[in-house]
Amino acid sequence: VANTQAICTSFKGELLIGSVHQLGSPTITSRTSLTAPTVDTIKAALYLASATINASTTAYSATGEVSGTGYTAGGVAVTNANAPSTSGTGALWTPSASISYPTVTLTTSFDCVLLYNSSQSNKAIAAYTFGAQTITAGTFSLSMPANTTGNALIQLT
Amino acid sequence: MKHHFEDTPESVTTIHGVMPTSALVKKTGIDSDERADMHWVEYRLKGDPTDTIVHRSVHGYLKQGLSLFGEQGQMN
């Protein structure tokens, strides 16, 4: 088993359904209110190298998630201030800040972060993999790529 | 690119609590592949024959966004 980097297939379908995910700054009204803009809470959970997170993942699950001192199941909230934008013929979105897990001890190797929508039944968005790591009484953090064409974390082209 | 942990703080949190880095041996490295550059730092106690890591932090730089391609079908 292994984690595989991918945009989750269920997320693609939910984009066509519409009004499921609202990423970025709250600029439009959504399914929960006809008058007040809302924004979803996006979270990032870490998964062991032995887990199986991939395009078929439909929602956050604690199965295969890391555990250890200082880590809360479900992970951390992602700073979600970048409104999705368009560039040329594409559209893109990237979290507006690094993802950080401060003062944790994670002794079993992990190599995957799953972004999911905790405001919408924990529906999965995308998984990103990296070289396996452990943390000892330290901080694990991830810097985001530039929110530009060819770099943004999620791109529709 | 500058190593994320190039600068050494005066103290770090370890498995033994907060310790001055002057009492520790620092080691840094980068695990790099096409997906990410993972900058790591490890601290060990000076003179510790067991070579136990008392602190390890990692900062990753994701390199690749993911794309989904929209394709227009056709009406026959």
gemmi code that builds the backbone of each chain (N, CA, C; Angstrom):
import gemmi

chains = {
    "A": [
        ("VAL", (0.844, -1.190, 0.000), (0.000, 0.000, 0.000), (0.880, 1.240, 0.000)),
        ("ALA", (0.331, 2.306, -0.530), (1.063, 3.563, -0.569), (0.094, 4.685, -0.865)),
        ("ASN", (0.493, 5.868, -0.464), (-0.300, 7.046, -0.790), (0.074, 7.534, -2.186)),
        ("THR", (-0.904, 8.061, -2.896), (-0.675, 8.548, -4.251), (-1.227, 9.948, -4.394)),
        ("GLN", (-0.391, 10.844, -4.876), (-0.787, 12.233, -5.048), (-1.868, 12.356, -6.120)),
        ("ALA", (-2.957, 13.052, -5.790), (-4.039, 13.187, -6.775), (-5.104, 14.152, -6.291)),
        ("ILE", (-5.796, 14.768, -7.240), (-7.060, 15.422, -6.907), (-8.096, 14.307, -6.789)),
        ("CYS", (-8.864, 14.334, -5.726), (-9.804, 13.243, -5.484), (-10.916, 13.269, -6.532)),
        ("THR", (-11.233, 12.104, -7.041), (-12.223, 12.007, -8.107), (-13.586, 12.515, -7.650)),
        ("SER", (-13.924, 12.240, -6.392), (-15.214, 12.717, -5.880), (-15.286, 14.237, -5.909)),
        ("PHE", (-14.166, 14.890, -5.662), (-14.122, 16.357, -5.692), (-14.443, 16.863, -7.090)),
        ("LYS", (-13.943, 16.167, -8.100), (-14.226, 16.582, -9.480), (-15.732, 16.541, -9.740)),
        ("GLY", (-16.371, 15.470, -9.289), (-17.807, 15.377, -9.475), (-18.544, 16.458, -8.711)),
        ("GLU", (-18.071, 16.746, -7.520), (-18.734, 17.756, -6.692), (-18.593, 19.154, -7.291)),
        ("LEU", (-17.551, 19.375, -8.056), (-17.423, 20.665, -8.738), (-18.548, 20.852, -9.751)),
        ("LEU", (-18.927, 19.760, -10.403), (-20.003, 19.853, -11.390), (-21.368, 19.963, -10.718)),
        ("ILE", (-21.492, 19.336, -9.553), (-22.749, 19.471, -8.808), (-22.925, 20.929, -8.390)),
        ("GLY", (-21.832, 21.552, -8.004), (-21.872, 22.951, -7.596), (-22.364, 23.116, -6.172)),
        ("SER", (-22.044, 24.242, -5.578), (-22.488, 24.587, -4.223), (-22.107, 23.537, -3.187)),
        ("VAL", (-21.066, 22.776, -3.427), (-20.589, 21.832, -2.421), (-19.387, 22.436, -1.706)),
        ("HIS", (-18.375, 22.790, -2.459), (-17.166, 23.350, -1.860), (-17.110, 24.851, -2.122)),
        ("GLN", (-16.821, 25.598, -1.075), (-16.567, 27.017, -1.280), (-15.194, 27.336, -0.705)),
        ("LEU", (-14.219, 27.378, -1.582), (-12.851, 27.673, -1.177), (-12.637, 29.177, -1.205)),
        ("GLY", (-11.671, 29.623, -0.461), (-11.272, 31.015, -0.541), (-12.107, 31.947, 0.293)),
        ("SER", (-11.930, 33.237, 0.059), (-12.599, 34.250, 0.873), (-14.098, 34.237, 0.616)),
        ("PRO", (-14.894, 34.570, 1.638), (-16.346, 34.499, 1.510), (-16.894, 35.672, 0.711)),
        ("THR", (-16.984, 35.500, -0.578), (-17.405, 36.600, -1.429), (-18.787, 36.399, -2.030)),
        ("ILE", (-19.283, 35.180, -1.954), (-20.600, 34.926, -2.541), (-21.485, 34.205, -1.546)),
        ("THR", (-22.766, 34.357, -1.691), (-23.683, 33.594, -0.852), (-23.631, 32.140, -1.273)),
        ("SER", (-23.992, 31.256, -0.366), (-23.887, 29.841, -0.688), (-25.098, 29.101, -0.184)),
        ("ARG", (-25.005, 27.772, -0.239), (-26.172, 26.946, 0.093), (-26.656, 27.150, 1.517)),
        ("THR", (-25.845, 27.671, 2.415), (-26.284, 27.804, 3.804), (-26.950, 29.142, 4.087)),
        ("SER", (-26.849, 30.079, 3.166), (-27.455, 31.382, 3.400), (-27.685, 32.063, 2.066)),
        ("LEU", (-28.842, 32.686, 1.938), (-29.128, 33.415, 0.709), (-28.683, 34.863, 0.813)),
        ("THR", (-28.251, 35.263, 2.012), (-27.884, 36.667, 2.188), (-26.457, 36.875, 2.686)),
        ("ALA", (-25.963, 35.967, 3.513), (-24.645, 36.192, 4.114), (-23.591, 35.309, 3.453)),
        ("PRO", (-22.505, 35.891, 2.992), (-21.436, 35.072, 2.415), (-20.865, 34.110, 3.453)),
        ("THR", (-20.529, 32.932, 3.026), (-19.908, 31.956, 3.918), (-18.685, 31.367, 3.232)),
        ("VAL", (-17.822, 30.807, 4.020), (-16.658, 30.131, 3.459), (-16.488, 28.822, 4.206)),
        ("ASP", (-16.036, 27.812, 3.515), (-15.855, 26.515, 4.151), (-14.531, 26.451, 4.898)),
        ("THR", (-14.511, 25.599, 5.912), (-13.267, 25.332, 6.632), (-12.562, 24.156, 5.972)),
        ("ILE", (-11.389, 24.406, 5.471), (-10.583, 23.352, 4.848), (-9.546, 22.896, 5.859)),
        ("LYS", (-9.404, 21.593, 6.001), (-8.431, 21.064, 6.953), (-7.413, 20.182, 6.236)),
        ("ALA", (-6.313, 19.947, 6.927), (-5.219, 19.147, 6.373), (-4.832, 18.080, 7.375)),
        ("ALA", (-4.978, 16.830, 6.994), (-4.633, 15.695, 7.858), (-3.424, 14.968, 7.284)),
        ("LEU", (-2.583, 14.467, 8.177), (-1.370, 13.749, 7.761), (-1.609, 12.240, 7.805)),
        ("TYR", (-1.012, 11.530, 6.855), (-1.206, 10.081, 6.772), (0.123, 9.338, 6.743)),
        ("LEU", (0.111, 8.196, 7.406), (1.286, 7.332, 7.470), (1.686, 6.871, 6.067)),
        ("ALA", (2.954, 6.578, 5.904), (3.435, 6.090, 4.614), (2.797, 4.758, 4.248)),
        ("SER", (2.275, 4.072, 5.245), (1.631, 2.782, 4.997), (0.155, 2.908, 4.641)),
        ("ALA", (-0.374, 4.120, 4.624), (-1.794, 4.324, 4.335), (-2.063, 4.253, 2.832)),
        ("THR", (-3.329, 4.364, 2.483), (-3.711, 4.292, 1.069), (-4.632, 5.463, 0.744)),
        ("ILE", (-4.060, 6.626, 0.663), (-4.807, 7.816, 0.269), (-4.515, 8.059, -1.207)),
        ("ASN", (-5.570, 8.256, -2.001), (-5.360, 8.433, -3.436), (-6.597, 9.073, -4.065)),
        ("ALA", (-6.693, 9.022, -5.374), (-7.803, 9.655, -6.091), (-9.153, 9.078, -5.686)),
        ("SER", (-9.157, 7.866, -5.176), (-10.414, 7.225, -4.790), (-10.884, 7.626, -3.396)),
        ("THR", (-10.075, 8.360, -2.673), (-10.460, 8.802, -1.338), (-11.597, 9.822, -1.465)),
        ("THR", (-12.695, 9.571, -0.767), (-13.855, 10.448, -0.899), (-14.051, 11.372, 0.294)),
        ("ALA", (-13.451, 11.023, 1.434), (-13.642, 11.841, 2.636), (-12.501, 11.561, 3.609)),
        ("TYR", (-12.334, 12.491, 4.529), (-11.355, 12.277, 5.601), (-11.718, 11.035, 6.401)),
        ("SER", (-10.706, 10.260, 6.775), (-10.886, 9.119, 7.651), (-9.690, 9.052, 8.589)),
        ("ALA", (-9.922, 8.592, 9.796), (-8.834, 8.443, 10.755), (-7.990, 7.201, 10.456)),
        ("THR", (-8.472, 6.344, 9.578), (-7.716, 5.137, 9.229), (-6.426, 5.527, 8.514)),
        ("GLY", (-5.323, 5.133, 9.068), (-4.030, 5.440, 8.460), (-3.497, 6.809, 8.805)),
        ("GLU", (-4.255, 7.585, 9.569), (-3.796, 8.923, 9.948), (-2.690, 8.814, 10.996)),
        ("VAL", (-1.797, 9.770, 11.013), (-0.736, 9.781, 12.015), (-1.348, 9.961, 13.400)),
        ("SER", (-0.620, 9.563, 14.397), (-1.010, 9.854, 15.779), (0.257, 10.073, 16.577)),
        ("GLY", (0.153, 10.908, 17.566), (1.316, 11.177, 18.384), (1.091, 12.397, 19.255)),
        ("THR", (2.049, 12.671, 20.088), (1.948, 13.800, 21.008), (1.775, 15.101, 20.235)),
        ("GLY", (0.757, 15.858, 20.613), (0.557, 17.178, 20.028), (-0.243, 17.197, 18.748)),
        ("TYR", (-0.519, 16.016, 18.186), (-1.299, 15.951, 16.940), (-2.743, 15.616, 17.265)),
        ("THR", (-3.653, 16.406, 16.752), (-5.083, 16.169, 16.953), (-5.656, 15.487, 15.719)),
        ("ALA", (-6.384, 14.407, 15.930), (-6.996, 13.699, 14.802), (-7.812, 14.671, 13.963)),
        ("GLY", (-7.657, 14.553, 12.661), (-8.323, 15.493, 11.754), (-7.381, 16.561, 11.245)),
        ("GLY", (-6.279, 16.734, 11.942), (-5.272, 17.693, 11.459), (-5.569, 19.123, 11.848)),
        ("VAL", (-5.142, 20.048, 11.030), (-5.253, 21.478, 11.337), (-6.036, 22.190, 10.241)),
        ("ALA", (-6.593, 23.332, 10.613), (-7.299, 24.159, 9.625), (-6.292, 24.822, 8.693)),
        ("VAL", (-6.687, 24.902, 7.451), (-5.852, 25.538, 6.435), (-6.286, 26.993, 6.290)),
        ("THR", (-5.318, 27.888, 6.271), (-5.659, 29.301, 6.063), (-6.154, 29.468, 4.638)),
        ("ASN", (-7.391, 29.907, 4.548), (-8.132, 29.772, 3.295), (-8.609, 31.138, 2.827)),
        ("ALA", (-7.685, 32.062, 2.686), (-8.069, 33.442, 2.373), (-7.945, 33.791, 0.894)),
        ("ASN", (-7.343, 32.901, 0.118), (-7.240, 33.177, -1.316), (-8.527, 32.779, -2.010)),
        ("ALA", (-9.193, 33.729, -2.612), (-10.358, 33.370, -3.417), (-9.876, 32.655, -4.673)),
        ("PRO", (-10.599, 31.636, -5.120), (-10.229, 31.029, -6.402), (-10.195, 32.115, -7.476)),
        ("SER", (-9.246, 31.992, -8.371), (-9.113, 33.024, -9.394), (-8.922, 32.362, -10.753)),
        ("THR", (-8.998, 33.155, -11.789), (-8.763, 32.639, -13.132), (-7.533, 33.301, -13.723)),
        ("SER", (-6.906, 32.558, -14.607), (-5.732, 33.081, -15.303), (-5.709, 32.453, -16.688)),
        ("GLY", (-5.773, 33.275, -17.713), (-5.863, 32.722, -19.053), (-7.146, 31.915, -19.185)),
        ("THR", (-7.018, 30.637, -19.575), (-8.197, 29.793, -19.706), (-8.359, 28.870, -18.510)),
        ("GLY", (-7.550, 29.050, -17.494), (-7.595, 28.166, -16.344), (-8.105, 28.850, -15.094)),
        ("ALA", (-8.317, 28.040, -14.065), (-8.698, 28.553, -12.751), (-7.779, 27.918, -11.722)),
        ("LEU", (-7.552, 28.621, -10.623), (-6.607, 28.097, -9.648), (-6.934, 28.525, -8.227)),
        ("TRP", (-6.406, 27.745, -7.285), (-6.583, 28.035, -5.863), (-5.418, 27.429, -5.088)),
        ("THR", (-4.945, 28.178, -4.120), (-3.882, 27.717, -3.227), (-4.177, 28.277, -1.843)),
        ("PRO", (-3.984, 27.495, -0.785), (-4.108, 28.072, 0.556), (-3.212, 29.302, 0.688)),
        ("SER", (-3.634, 30.231, 1.531), (-2.932, 31.510, 1.599), (-1.806, 31.536, 2.614)),
        ("ALA", (-1.544, 30.430, 3.278), (-0.439, 30.391, 4.245), (0.067, 28.960, 4.358)),
        ("SER", (1.223, 28.817, 4.966), (1.772, 27.485, 5.203), (0.847, 26.696, 6.127)),
        ("ILE", (0.952, 25.384, 6.030), (0.235, 24.487, 6.944), (1.238, 24.069, 8.007)),
        ("SER", (0.855, 24.181, 9.283), (1.828, 23.928, 10.343), (1.249, 23.071, 11.459)),
        ("TYR", (2.055, 22.121, 11.916), (1.714, 21.267, 13.048), (2.800, 21.499, 14.097)),
        ("PRO", (2.580, 22.431, 15.003), (3.647, 22.792, 15.942), (3.758, 21.821, 17.117)),
        ("THR", (4.975, 21.626, 17.553), (5.306, 20.848, 18.755), (4.591, 19.503, 18.773)),
        ("VAL", (4.966, 18.674, 17.819), (4.404, 17.329, 17.733), (5.528, 16.303, 17.773)),
        ("THR", (5.159, 15.091, 18.142), (6.065, 13.950, 18.002), (5.331, 12.877, 17.214)),
        ("LEU", (5.839, 12.601, 16.037), (5.236, 11.629, 15.127), (6.328, 10.646, 14.747)),
        ("THR", (6.354, 9.514, 15.420), (7.495, 8.613, 15.308), (7.382, 7.624, 14.153)),
        ("THR", (6.169, 7.456, 13.625), (6.001, 6.550, 12.479), (6.003, 7.370, 11.198)),
        ("SER", (6.735, 6.924, 10.205), (6.913, 7.694, 8.969), (5.585, 8.050, 8.313)),
        ("PHE", (5.486, 9.293, 7.892), (4.302, 9.755, 7.172), (4.756, 10.458, 5.902)),
        ("ASP", (3.903, 10.442, 4.880), (4.328, 11.019, 3.595), (3.189, 11.627, 2.797)),
        ("CYS", (2.089, 11.963, 3.467), (0.933, 12.446, 2.719), (0.119, 13.421, 3.553)),
        ("VAL", (-0.370, 14.462, 2.896), (-1.324, 15.370, 3.531), (-2.589, 15.378, 2.667)),
        ("LEU", (-3.723, 15.204, 3.326), (-5.015, 15.224, 2.632), (-5.737, 16.519, 2.976)),
        ("LEU", (-6.095, 17.285, 1.954), (-6.943, 18.446, 2.153), (-8.394, 17.999, 2.034)),
        ("TYR", (-9.205, 18.443, 2.990), (-10.620, 18.066, 2.939), (-11.470, 19.185, 3.504)),
        ("ASN", (-12.759, 19.130, 3.192), (-13.689, 20.197, 3.544), (-14.448, 19.803, 4.800)),
        ("SER", (-14.030, 20.349, 5.934), (-14.667, 19.937, 7.193), (-16.041, 20.570, 7.360)),
        ("SER", (-16.356, 21.547, 6.529), (-17.705, 22.144, 6.576), (-18.699, 21.336, 5.763)),
        ("GLN", (-18.210, 20.445, 4.951), (-19.075, 19.672, 4.047), (-18.809, 18.178, 4.217)),
        ("SER", (-19.152, 17.695, 5.410), (-19.070, 16.253, 5.698), (-17.679, 15.682, 5.461)),
        ("ASN", (-16.655, 16.524, 5.636), (-15.257, 16.082, 5.488), (-14.944, 15.534, 4.099)),
        ("LYS", (-15.607, 16.079, 3.094), (-15.380, 15.600, 1.732), (-13.937, 15.872, 1.309)),
        ("ALA", (-13.326, 14.878, 0.676), (-11.923, 14.979, 0.274), (-11.759, 15.931, -0.911)),
        ("ILE", (-10.638, 16.613, -0.944), (-10.323, 17.515, -2.059), (-9.121, 16.986, -2.839)),
        ("ALA", (-7.982, 16.877, -2.172), (-6.784, 16.424, -2.879), (-5.746, 15.927, -1.882)),
        ("ALA", (-4.891, 15.040, -2.365), (-3.810, 14.493, -1.552), (-2.469, 14.869, -2.168)),
        ("TYR", (-1.540, 15.233, -1.324), (-0.190, 15.603, -1.772), (0.806, 14.748, -1.003)),
        ("THR", (1.771, 14.208, -1.716), (2.756, 13.335, -1.085), (4.131, 13.984, -1.118)),
        ("PHE", (5.012, 13.465, -0.259), (6.376, 13.989, -0.140), (7.237, 12.893, 0.457)),
        ("GLY", (8.529, 13.110, 0.499), (9.419, 12.122, 1.083), (9.055, 11.858, 2.537)),
        ("ALA", (9.054, 10.594, 2.947), (8.581, 10.218, 4.282), (9.406, 10.882, 5.376)),
        ("GLN", (8.713, 11.289, 6.434), (9.354, 12.028, 7.525), (8.869, 11.516, 8.872)),
        ("THR", (9.651, 11.823, 9.916), (9.213, 11.694, 11.304), (9.518, 13.014, 12.003)),
        ("ILE", (8.842, 13.246, 13.101), (9.058, 14.479, 13.866), (9.274, 14.104, 15.329)),
        ("THR", (10.270, 14.722, 15.941), (10.540, 14.494, 17.367), (10.509, 15.822, 18.100)),
        ("ALA", (9.509, 16.012, 18.939), (9.379, 17.246, 19.735), (9.620, 18.480, 18.868)),
        ("GLY", (9.090, 18.452, 17.672), (9.364, 19.539, 16.735), (8.128, 19.975, 15.977)),
        ("THR", (8.367, 20.702, 14.913), (7.283, 21.249, 14.099), (7.368, 20.683, 12.695)),
        ("PHE", (6.224, 20.285, 12.168), (6.150, 19.926, 10.755), (5.340, 21.001, 10.057)),
        ("SER", (5.886, 21.536, 8.987), (5.169, 22.578, 8.248), (5.378, 22.401, 6.757)),
        ("LEU", (4.439, 22.919, 6.008), (4.494, 22.827, 4.545), (4.249, 24.201, 3.955)),
        ("SER", (5.163, 24.671, 3.129), (4.944, 25.906, 2.384), (4.180, 25.592, 1.112)),
        ("MET", (3.315, 26.492, 0.753), (2.518, 26.304, -0.455), (3.260, 26.846, -1.676)),
        ("PRO", (3.016, 26.263, -2.839), (3.578, 26.845, -4.062), (2.883, 28.171, -4.369)),
        ("ALA", (3.451, 28.911, -5.288), (2.852, 30.188, -5.676), (1.461, 29.954, -6.256)),
        ("ASN", (0.562, 30.882, -5.970), (-0.817, 30.749, -6.463), (-0.903, 31.298, -7.885)),
        ("THR", (-0.175, 30.659, -8.773), (-0.096, 31.111, -10.158), (-0.252, 29.907, -11.098)),
        ("THR", (-0.526, 30.198, -12.339), (-0.681, 29.145, -13.346), (0.584, 28.272, -13.386)),
        ("GLY", (0.387, 26.997, -13.373), (1.516, 26.066, -13.404), (2.059, 25.729, -12.043)),
        ("ASN", (1.648, 26.484, -11.025), (2.167, 26.263, -9.697), (1.091, 26.011, -8.637)),
        ("ALA", (-0.060, 26.610, -8.809), (-1.090, 26.597, -7.769), (-1.421, 25.178, -7.322)),
        ("LEU", (-1.886, 25.060, -6.102), (-2.123, 23.738, -5.527), (-3.227, 22.992, -6.261)),
        ("ILE", (-4.289, 23.705, -6.639), (-5.349, 23.094, -7.447), (-5.573, 23.952, -8.672)),
        ("GLN", (-5.492, 23.308, -9.829), (-5.640, 24.045, -11.085), (-6.644, 23.329, -11.988)),
        ("LEU", (-7.519, 24.093, -12.571), (-8.451, 23.577, -13.587), (-8.026, 24.193, -14.908)),
        ("THR", (-7.684, 23.338, -15.833), (-7.181, 23.870, -17.098), (-8.034, 23.396, -18.259)),
    ],
    "B": [
        ("MET", (18.497, 27.950, -2.775), (17.552, 28.298, -1.710), (18.219, 28.135, -0.352)),
        ("LYS", (17.996, 29.113, 0.503), (18.524, 29.040, 1.855), (17.848, 27.894, 2.611)),
        ("HIS", (18.634, 27.153, 3.383), (18.029, 26.074, 4.170), (17.084, 26.679, 5.204)),
        ("HIS", (15.921, 26.087, 5.323), (14.896, 26.644, 6.226), (15.405, 26.730, 7.662)),
        ("PHE", (16.289, 25.802, 8.032), (16.782, 25.766, 9.413), (18.236, 26.228, 9.511)),
        ("GLU", (18.644, 27.070, 8.578), (20.033, 27.548, 8.573), (20.377, 28.293, 9.860)),
        ("ASP", (19.455, 29.124, 10.289), (19.692, 29.881, 11.521), (19.477, 28.971, 12.739)),
        ("THR", (20.324, 29.128, 13.732), (20.219, 28.314, 14.945), (19.664, 29.155, 16.087)),
        ("PRO", (18.521, 28.735, 16.631), (17.969, 29.482, 17.768), (18.805, 29.251, 19.022)),
        ("GLU", (18.598, 30.056, 20.038), (19.336, 29.884, 21.293), (18.893, 28.628, 22.027)),
        ("SER", (17.624, 28.252, 21.856), (17.113, 27.065, 22.530), (16.080, 26.373, 21.646)),
        ("VAL", (15.888, 25.081, 21.892), (14.857, 24.320, 21.172), (14.137, 23.406, 22.155)),
        ("THR", (12.917, 23.059, 21.786), (12.169, 22.064, 22.555), (12.701, 20.683, 22.200)),
        ("THR", (12.978, 19.879, 23.216), (13.469, 18.521, 22.987), (12.626, 17.543, 23.801)),
        ("ILE", (12.944, 16.273, 23.664), (12.238, 15.268, 24.460), (12.556, 15.419, 25.942)),
        ("HIS", (13.566, 16.228, 26.255), (13.928, 16.496, 27.648), (13.469, 17.881, 28.093)),
        ("GLY", (12.630, 18.528, 27.298), (12.211, 19.885, 27.597), (13.024, 20.892, 26.793)),
        ("VAL", (12.843, 22.157, 27.075), (13.570, 23.196, 26.341), (15.044, 23.167, 26.758)),
        ("MET", (15.924, 23.105, 25.750), (17.365, 23.037, 26.035), (18.099, 24.084, 25.211)),
        ("PRO", (19.227, 24.583, 25.730), (20.055, 25.492, 24.934), (20.718, 24.717, 23.805)),
        ("THR", (20.743, 25.316, 22.636), (21.343, 24.608, 21.497), (22.856, 24.440, 21.665)),
        ("SER", (23.435, 25.210, 22.601), (24.878, 25.061, 22.858), (25.195, 23.689, 23.450)),
        ("ALA", (24.184, 23.015, 23.977), (24.390, 21.692, 24.567), (24.089, 20.574, 23.582)),
        ("LEU", (23.777, 20.970, 22.352), (23.298, 20.001, 21.368), (24.149, 20.026, 20.103)),
        ("VAL", (24.113, 18.937, 19.386), (24.748, 18.862, 18.064), (23.652, 18.975, 17.016)),
        ("LYS", (23.834, 19.913, 16.104), (22.813, 20.169, 15.079), (23.210, 19.525, 13.753)),
        ("LYS", (22.235, 18.942, 13.079), (22.470, 18.370, 11.750), (21.293, 18.751, 10.869)),
        ("THR", (21.562, 19.187, 9.657), (20.483, 19.563, 8.747), (20.622, 18.816, 7.423)),
        ("GLY", (19.539, 18.761, 6.695), (19.589, 18.137, 5.377), (18.332, 18.467, 4.590)),
        ("ILE", (18.348, 18.070, 3.333), (17.196, 18.271, 2.456), (16.913, 16.969, 1.722)),
        ("ASP", (15.684, 16.485, 1.864), (15.230, 15.353, 1.063), (14.440, 15.939, -0.095)),
        ("SER", (14.944, 15.763, -1.292), (14.347, 16.432, -2.442), (13.906, 15.431, -3.494)),
        ("ASP", (12.725, 15.629, -4.019), (12.298, 14.873, -5.189), (11.412, 15.784, -6.033)),
        ("GLU", (10.743, 15.221, -7.023), (9.972, 16.061, -7.942), (8.745, 16.662, -7.284)),
        ("ARG", (8.344, 16.123, -6.130), (7.120, 16.596, -5.485), (7.375, 17.698, -4.469)),
        ("ALA", (8.496, 17.596, -3.755), (8.723, 18.539, -2.657), (10.187, 18.555, -2.244)),
        ("ASP", (10.594, 19.666, -1.668), (11.886, 19.753, -0.973), (11.584, 19.738, 0.514)),
        ("MET", (12.098, 18.744, 1.216), (11.821, 18.631, 2.642), (13.099, 18.991, 3.409)),
        ("HIS", (13.080, 20.154, 4.035), (14.229, 20.624, 4.825), (14.061, 20.109, 6.260)),
        ("TRP", (15.077, 19.452, 6.789), (14.948, 18.919, 8.146), (16.116, 19.349, 9.017)),
        ("VAL", (15.859, 19.369, 10.303), (16.906, 19.659, 11.286), (16.777, 18.647, 12.421)),
        ("GLU", (17.915, 18.164, 12.862), (17.945, 17.225, 13.990), (18.917, 17.744, 15.035)),
        ("TYR", (18.572, 17.534, 16.278), (19.490, 17.857, 17.385), (19.705, 16.603, 18.223)),
        ("ARG", (20.968, 16.409, 18.605), (21.335, 15.322, 19.509), (22.120, 15.912, 20.677)),
        ("LEU", (22.123, 15.211, 21.789), (22.905, 15.678, 22.935), (24.386, 15.531, 22.632)),
        ("LYS", (25.165, 16.545, 22.954), (26.614, 16.453, 22.774), (27.166, 15.298, 23.607)),
        ("GLY", (27.955, 14.463, 22.985), (28.605, 13.368, 23.699), (27.718, 12.184, 24.004)),
        ("ASP", (26.509, 12.195, 23.498), (25.597, 11.084, 23.770), (25.986, 9.875, 22.922)),
        ("PRO", (26.447, 8.792, 23.557), (26.883, 7.625, 22.778), (25.729, 6.917, 22.079)),
        ("THR", (24.502, 7.177, 22.523), (23.364, 6.493, 21.897), (22.894, 7.207, 20.636)),
        ("ASP", (23.406, 8.409, 20.399), (23.061, 9.154, 19.179), (21.557, 9.393, 19.056)),
        ("THR", (20.895, 9.544, 20.180), (19.433, 9.713, 20.183), (19.050, 11.102, 19.680)),
        ("ILE", (18.095, 11.136, 18.775), (17.565, 12.417, 18.298), (16.628, 12.963, 19.380)),
        ("VAL", (16.916, 14.170, 19.850), (16.073, 14.766, 20.890), (15.123, 15.813, 20.308)),
        ("HIS", (15.387, 16.213, 19.070), (14.491, 17.146, 18.381), (14.636, 16.928, 16.881)),
        ("ARG", (13.523, 16.873, 16.194), (13.549, 16.825, 14.727), (12.358, 17.599, 14.194)),
        ("SER", (12.633, 18.602, 13.390), (11.590, 19.368, 12.722), (11.789, 19.290, 11.218)),
        ("VAL", (10.687, 19.451, 10.492), (10.739, 19.401, 9.031), (9.894, 20.528, 8.467)),
        ("HIS", (10.427, 21.203, 7.457), (9.632, 22.175, 6.705), (9.684, 21.783, 5.239)),
        ("GLY", (8.529, 21.537, 4.667), (8.474, 21.110, 3.273), (8.026, 22.231, 2.356)),
        ("TYR", (8.577, 22.227, 1.171), (8.153, 23.158, 0.120), (7.525, 22.327, -0.985)),
        ("LEU", (6.200, 22.380, -1.082), (5.528, 21.629, -2.143), (5.865, 22.254, -3.487)),
        ("LYS", (6.220, 21.416, -4.450), (6.612, 21.913, -5.771), (5.498, 21.827, -6.789)),
        ("GLN", (4.627, 20.855, -6.601), (3.669, 20.558, -7.656), (2.247, 20.817, -7.213)),
        ("GLY", (1.563, 21.688, -7.926), (0.130, 21.721, -7.784), (-0.439, 20.562, -8.586)),
        ("LEU", (-1.721, 20.345, -8.445), (-2.369, 19.289, -9.217), (-3.391, 19.916, -10.146)),
        ("SER", (-3.471, 19.393, -11.342), (-4.386, 19.943, -12.339), (-5.477, 18.951, -12.670)),
        ("LEU", (-6.646, 19.476, -12.895), (-7.677, 18.643, -13.510), (-8.076, 19.323, -14.804)),
        ("PHE", (-8.238, 18.508, -15.806), (-8.439, 19.030, -17.152), (-9.912, 18.945, -17.543)),
        ("GLY", (-10.444, 20.080, -17.922), (-11.811, 20.096, -18.407), (-11.813, 19.890, -19.912)),
        ("GLU", (-12.676, 19.016, -20.372), (-12.727, 18.765, -21.811), (-14.164, 18.857, -22.292)),
        ("GLN", (-14.345, 19.549, -23.357), (-15.687, 19.731, -23.889), (-16.086, 18.531, -24.730)),
        ("GLY", (-17.233, 17.961, -24.394), (-17.740, 16.889, -25.230), (-18.397, 17.482, -26.469)),
        ("GLN", (-18.997, 16.614, -27.278), (-19.662, 17.162, -28.456), (-21.048, 16.566, -28.603)),
        ("MET", (-21.918, 17.370, -29.150), (-23.284, 16.902, -29.394), (-23.351, 16.329, -30.797)),
        ("ASN", (-23.803, 15.098, -30.876), (-23.870, 14.463, -32.191), (-25.187, 14.794, -32.885)),
    ],
}
model = gemmi.Model(1)
for chain_id, residues in chains.items():
    chain = gemmi.Chain(chain_id)
    for i, (resn, *xyz) in enumerate(residues, 1):
        res = gemmi.Residue()
        res.name, res.seqid = resn, gemmi.SeqId(i, " ")
        for name, pos in zip(("N", "CA", "C"), xyz):
            atom = gemmi.Atom()
            atom.name, atom.element = name, gemmi.Element(name[0])
            atom.pos, atom.b_iso = gemmi.Position(*pos), 0.0
            res.add_atom(atom)
        chain.add_residue(res)
    model.add_chain(chain)
structure = gemmi.Structure()
structure.add_model(model)
structure.setup_entities()
